[in-house]
Amino acid sequence: MIYDHTVKIYDVAGADVLGRRLTGGERYYCAVRTVGLNRFYTALQLGDRTDAQLELPGRLRILSTQIAVFGCEQFRILQAQHETDKDGLPVTVLSLMRLEESYELDCAD
């Protein structure tokens, strides 16, 4: 897989809905994966919607409470799975759902 894109992973800070903001912003290289039909329909049965799937090299500590920003779009991380790629190297696979209400964020950088 060629890691030719970048994604930024943010933490959500703040106790109440109006005061929540994104903090951190770790940048990772990633590759876009195709969302399979099985994964898509399994998420729908659970009341979620898998809009995108990314593969990141290494076993990363990424939580489902974090927000991913990919291509100026904000996503909730539904699931972070640790797998092994076809070369036997460790990867982290993120299943993402597009946010309907996004956080205020400058996506220029």
N, CA, C and O of each residue as an XYZ file, in Angstrom:
436
protein
N       0.858     -1.172      0.000
C       0.000      0.000      0.000
C       0.906      1.238      0.000
O       1.945      1.258      0.660
N       0.505      2.245     -0.734
C       1.277      3.480     -0.810
C       0.620      4.521      0.094
O      -0.553      4.853     -0.074
N       1.383      5.026      1.044
C       0.868      6.010      2.008
C       1.116      7.411      1.463
O       2.087      8.071      1.831
N       0.218      7.856      0.576
C       0.412      9.119     -0.139
C      -0.561     10.216      0.287
O      -0.651     11.246     -0.382
N      -1.284     10.019      1.378
C      -2.189     11.023      1.937
C      -1.793     11.277      3.391
O      -1.014     10.524      3.975
N      -2.333     12.334      3.956
C      -2.136     12.569      5.384
C      -3.489     12.751      6.064
O      -4.451     13.225      5.461
N      -3.533     12.366      7.321
C      -4.714     12.540      8.158
C      -4.235     13.125      9.478
O      -3.152     12.789      9.957
N      -5.044     13.999     10.064
C      -4.725     14.549     11.376
C      -5.741     14.001     12.370
O      -6.943     13.992     12.104
N      -5.252     13.550     13.506
C      -6.090     12.982     14.548
C      -6.107     13.957     15.723
O      -5.056     14.335     16.241
N      -7.306     14.360     16.137
C      -7.481     15.338     17.210
C      -8.203     14.713     18.392
O      -8.988     13.778     18.237
N      -7.921     15.249     19.582
C      -8.689     14.949     20.786
C      -9.790     15.985     20.903
O      -9.654     17.099     20.398
N     -10.885     15.624     21.568
C     -11.982     16.561     21.811
C     -11.893     17.001     23.262
O     -11.935     16.173     24.172
N     -11.770     18.313     23.477
C     -11.668     18.872     24.832
C     -12.917     19.678     25.135
O     -13.524     20.258     24.234
N     -13.300     19.715     26.406
C     -14.464     20.496     26.827
C     -15.565     19.592     27.337
O     -15.795     18.511     26.795
N     -16.240     20.033     28.375
C     -17.261     19.209     29.016
C     -18.625     19.341     28.357
O     -19.316     18.340     28.166
N     -19.022     20.550     28.008
C     -20.356     20.717     27.431
C     -20.278     20.795     25.908
O     -19.210     21.047     25.349
N     -21.379     20.584     25.260
C     -21.423     20.525     23.795
C     -20.963     21.828     23.165
O     -20.223     21.804     22.182
N     -21.385     22.969     23.707
C     -21.033     24.255     23.121
C     -19.556     24.597     23.306
O     -18.978     25.314     22.489
N     -18.947     24.090     24.370
C     -17.560     24.438     24.650
C     -16.542     23.446     24.125
O     -15.347     23.606     24.371
N     -16.985     22.430     23.409
C     -16.024     21.427     22.929
C     -15.195     21.972     21.783
O     -15.696     22.683     20.913
N     -13.924     21.626     21.798
C     -13.022     22.044     20.729
C     -11.999     20.933     20.479
O     -11.813     20.040     21.306
N     -11.356     21.011     19.344
C     -10.352     20.019     18.991
C      -8.988     20.465     19.485
O      -8.617     21.630     19.338
N      -8.243     19.538     20.071
C      -6.892     19.829     20.539
C      -5.938     18.774     19.989
O      -6.355     17.704     19.544
N      -4.678     19.094     20.028
C      -3.668     18.146     19.555
C      -3.447     18.319     18.070
O      -3.023     19.383     17.618
N      -3.723     17.307     17.329
C      -3.565     17.367     15.879
C      -2.315     16.656     15.411
O      -1.450     17.265     14.783
N      -2.210     15.371     15.711
C      -1.076     14.570     15.246
C      -1.291     14.194     13.785
O      -2.360     13.708     13.414
N      -0.276     14.420     12.958
C      -0.374     14.126     11.521
C       0.255     12.750     11.253
O       1.339     12.441     11.748
N      -0.452     11.936     10.460
C       0.017     10.606     10.083
C      -0.127     10.435      8.576
O      -1.048     10.973      7.961
N       0.798      9.677      7.991
C       0.636      9.286      6.593
C      -0.359      8.140      6.541
O      -0.422      7.321      7.458
N      -1.146      8.082      5.455
C      -2.162      7.044      5.347
C      -2.427      6.705      3.888
O      -2.004      7.409      2.972
N      -3.137      5.612      3.710
C      -3.612      5.186      2.396
C      -5.118      4.980      2.495
O      -5.629      4.561      3.533
N      -5.814      5.273      1.422
C      -7.268      5.108      1.386
C      -7.584      3.668      1.013
O      -7.044      3.126      0.049
N      -8.473      3.057      1.797
C      -8.932      1.698      1.505
C     -10.397      1.741      1.085
O     -11.128      2.662      1.447
N     -10.808      0.759      0.337
C     -12.196      0.645     -0.077
C     -13.015      0.073      1.071
O     -12.619     -0.910      1.698
N     -14.158      0.694      1.341
C     -15.064      0.175      2.364
C     -15.815     -1.001      1.754
O     -16.574     -0.832      0.800
N     -15.603     -2.178      2.300
C     -16.262     -3.376      1.787
C     -17.749     -3.402      2.123
O     -18.191     -2.767      3.080
N     -18.499     -4.129      1.340
C     -19.949     -4.226      1.559
C     -20.276     -4.818      2.926
O     -21.200     -4.359      3.596
N     -19.530     -5.826      3.338
C     -19.785     -6.466      4.622
C     -19.613     -5.464      5.760
O     -20.461     -5.377      6.648
N     -18.517     -4.711      5.734
C     -18.262     -3.708      6.782
C     -19.314     -2.598      6.733
O     -19.784     -2.140      7.774
N     -19.678     -2.171      5.531
C     -20.655     -1.095      5.375
C     -22.008     -1.489      5.968
O     -22.598     -0.729      6.737
N     -22.503     -2.688      5.604
C     -23.822     -3.111      6.077
C     -23.812     -3.509      7.545
O     -24.828     -3.356      8.222
N     -22.699     -4.013      8.053
C     -22.596     -4.299      9.486
C     -22.694     -3.008     10.286
O     -23.363     -2.972     11.319
N     -22.040     -1.957      9.828
C     -22.117     -0.655     10.498
C     -23.542     -0.106     10.450
O     -24.022      0.453     11.436
N     -24.219     -0.262      9.315
C     -25.602      0.209      9.192
C     -26.518     -0.501     10.188
O     -27.406      0.123     10.770
N     -26.306     -1.800     10.385
C     -27.117     -2.548     11.343
C     -26.907     -2.041     12.769
O     -27.813     -2.125     13.597
N     -25.724     -1.521     13.055
C     -25.414     -0.989     14.384
C     -25.782      0.485     14.519
O     -25.538      1.092     15.562
N     -26.369      1.065     13.467
C     -26.787      2.457     13.510
C     -25.703      3.441     13.122
O     -25.864      4.645     13.325
N     -24.602      2.954     12.567
C     -23.510      3.810     12.111
C     -23.430      3.754     10.589
O     -24.154      3.001      9.938
N     -22.537      4.564     10.045
C     -22.349      4.613      8.598
C     -20.851      4.753      8.343
O     -20.255      5.758      8.730
N     -20.244      3.784      7.711
C     -18.817      3.851      7.408
C     -18.641      4.573      6.079
O     -18.929      4.022      5.017
N     -18.157      5.831      6.154
C     -17.986      6.643      4.949
C     -16.603      6.501      4.329
O     -16.442      6.683      3.122
N     -15.613      6.180      5.138
C     -14.244      6.071      4.627
C     -13.461      5.099      5.489
O     -13.803      4.834      6.641
N     -12.399      4.577      4.893
C     -11.517      3.683      5.623
C     -10.081      4.033      5.242
O      -9.745      4.138      4.063
N      -9.244      4.210      6.261
C      -7.846      4.575      6.040
C      -6.933      3.538      6.674
O      -7.264      2.941      7.699
N      -5.778      3.331      6.047
C      -4.749      2.451      6.602
C      -3.529      3.286      6.945
O      -3.027      4.035      6.106
N      -3.048      3.160      8.186
C      -1.873      3.883      8.661
C      -0.797      2.878      9.027
O      -1.106      1.840      9.613
N       0.466      3.156      8.696
C       1.524      2.211      9.029
C       1.787      2.184     10.539
O       1.786      3.227     11.193
N       2.009      0.991     11.081
C       2.332      0.824     12.497
C       1.107      0.568     13.343
O      -0.026      0.749     12.896
N       1.344      0.150     14.559
C       0.269     -0.062     15.533
C       0.173      1.203     16.374
O       0.976      1.420     17.282
N      -0.815      2.033     16.066
C      -0.950      3.337     16.693
C      -2.043      3.311     17.751
O      -3.015      2.564     17.638
N      -1.874      4.129     18.773
C      -2.894      4.235     19.820
C      -3.870      5.341     19.415
O      -3.695      6.504     19.780
N      -4.882      4.968     18.671
C      -5.919      5.888     18.221
C      -7.237      5.381     18.791
O      -7.547      4.193     18.699
N      -8.008      6.290     19.380
C      -9.226      5.912     20.087
C     -10.479      6.338     19.318
O     -10.432      7.239     18.479
N     -11.587      5.682     19.615
C     -12.855      6.027     18.962
C     -13.441      7.323     19.517
O     -14.466      7.792     19.020
N     -12.818      7.908     20.529
C     -13.265      9.202     21.055
C     -12.584     10.367     20.342
O     -12.859     11.526     20.655
N     -11.708     10.080     19.399
C     -10.972     11.121     18.692
C     -11.649     11.443     17.357
O     -12.531     10.719     16.895
N     -11.213     12.545     16.757
C     -11.747     13.020     15.483
C     -10.622     12.991     14.443
O      -9.498     13.407     14.725
N     -10.930     12.500     13.249
C      -9.968     12.478     12.153
C     -10.340     13.555     11.146
O     -11.511     13.711     10.799
N      -9.342     14.299     10.677
C      -9.555     15.296      9.622
C      -8.762     14.817      8.414
O      -7.536     14.711      8.449
N      -9.501     14.530      7.344
C      -8.906     13.988      6.133
C      -9.466     14.766      4.952
O     -10.668     14.728      4.690
N      -8.598     15.467      4.242
C      -9.029     16.238      3.077
C     -10.020     17.335      3.422
O     -10.988     17.538      2.688
N      -9.806     18.041      4.511
C     -10.679     19.126      4.986
C     -12.068     18.648      5.419
O     -12.958     19.469      5.643
N     -12.261     17.347      5.538
C     -13.513     16.801      6.058
C     -13.240     16.186      7.420
O     -12.180     15.605      7.655
N     -14.221     16.324      8.321
C     -14.071     15.811      9.671
C     -14.872     14.523      9.830
O     -16.010     14.418      9.372
N     -14.253     13.547     10.489
C     -14.848     12.230     10.665
C     -14.747     11.796     12.123
O     -13.783     12.110     12.821
N     -15.767     11.066     12.561
C     -15.703     10.391     13.853
C     -15.068      9.038     13.602
O     -15.400      8.360     12.629
N     -14.158      8.647     14.472
C     -13.512      7.344     14.329
C     -14.448      6.296     14.927
O     -14.679      6.280     16.137
N     -14.978      5.436     14.088
C     -15.867      4.379     14.555
C     -15.075      3.240     15.175
O     -15.472      2.667     16.190
N     -13.939      2.920     14.544
C     -13.162      1.773     14.985
C     -11.725      1.922     14.506
O     -11.472      2.356     13.382
N     -10.796      1.558     15.371
C      -9.377      1.491     15.010
C      -8.937      0.047     15.230
O      -8.941     -0.444     16.359
N      -8.561     -0.624     14.157
C      -8.170     -2.022     14.240
C      -6.697     -2.184     13.915
O      -6.166     -1.517     13.027
N      -6.046     -3.076     14.641
C      -4.652     -3.400     14.361
C      -4.621     -4.682     13.537
O      -5.136     -5.721     13.950
N      -4.007     -4.583     12.369
C      -3.920     -5.710     11.448
C      -2.489     -5.857     10.962
O      -1.600     -5.107     11.366
N      -2.283     -6.822     10.101
C      -1.002     -7.029      9.446
C      -1.242     -6.941      7.950
O      -2.173     -7.561      7.436
N      -0.399     -6.163      7.230
C      -0.607     -6.019      5.787
C      -0.058     -7.233      5.046
O       0.442     -8.172      5.666
N      -0.151     -7.213      3.723
C       0.263     -8.377      2.920
C       1.756     -8.663      3.016
O       2.199     -9.765      2.693
N       2.546     -7.663      3.465
C       3.988     -7.868      3.635
C       4.349     -8.299      5.050
O       5.524     -8.480      5.369
N       3.334     -8.464      5.899
C       3.580     -8.882      7.279
C       3.904     -7.735      8.219
O       4.350     -7.966      9.343
N       3.688     -6.505      7.780
C       3.983     -5.340      8.610
C       2.733     -4.891      9.362
O       1.622     -5.013      8.845
N       2.906     -4.369     10.585
C       1.738     -3.929     11.359
C       1.146     -2.634     10.804
O       1.875     -1.714     10.432
N      -0.184     -2.578     10.755
C      -0.906     -1.394     10.301
C      -2.090     -1.149     11.230
O      -2.547     -2.049     11.935
N      -2.576      0.092     11.214
C      -3.786      0.456     11.929
C      -4.819      0.868     10.886
O      -4.546      1.718     10.038
N      -6.005      0.266     10.948
C      -7.071      0.555      9.995
C      -8.162      1.329     10.723
O      -8.690      0.875     11.738
N      -8.493      2.509     10.188
C      -9.524      3.356     10.776
C     -10.793      3.297      9.937
O     -10.756      3.504      8.724
N     -11.917      3.013     10.593
C     -13.229      3.124      9.953
C     -13.815      4.456     10.396
O     -13.897      4.735     11.592
N     -14.226      5.282      9.430
C     -14.614      6.661      9.721
C     -16.041      6.961      9.279
O     -16.517      6.450      8.264
N     -16.716      7.804     10.066
C     -18.048      8.292      9.715
C     -17.999      9.817      9.658
O     -17.565     10.463     10.613
N     -18.440     10.387      8.548
C     -18.416     11.837      8.345
C     -19.297     12.522      9.396
O     -20.418     12.085      9.657
N     -18.778     13.604      9.996
C     -19.544     14.364     10.985
C     -20.587     15.223     10.294
O     -20.306     15.846      9.270
N     -21.783     15.258     10.848
C     -22.828     16.111     10.288
C     -22.656     17.549     10.750
O     -22.940     18.481      9.999
N     -22.192     17.735     11.983
C     -21.864     19.060     12.494
C     -20.383     19.058     12.816
O     -19.928     18.305     13.677
N     -19.640     19.893     12.131
C     -18.188     19.858     12.289
C     -17.711     20.902     13.291
O     -18.403     21.872     13.599
N     -16.515     20.666     13.779
C     -15.864     21.611     14.678
C     -15.229     22.721     13.862
O     -14.860     22.519     12.705
N     -15.102     23.902     14.472
C     -14.438     25.001     13.788
C     -12.951     24.698     13.735
O     -12.315     24.464     14.763
N     -12.409     24.704     12.532
C     -11.034     24.285     12.343
C     -10.502     24.861     11.047
O     -11.205     24.861     10.037
N      -9.274     25.352     11.059
C      -8.627     25.834      9.845
C      -7.931     24.658      9.197
O      -6.945     24.160      9.741
N      -8.410     24.197      8.052
C      -7.843     23.009      7.425
C      -6.771     23.356      6.402
O      -6.392     22.507      5.595
N      -6.283     24.573      6.422
C      -5.285     24.990      5.418
C      -3.950     24.295      5.601
O      -3.235     24.073      4.623
N      -3.589     23.940      6.854
C      -2.257     23.335      7.022
C      -2.272     21.856      6.929
O      -1.225     21.219      7.051
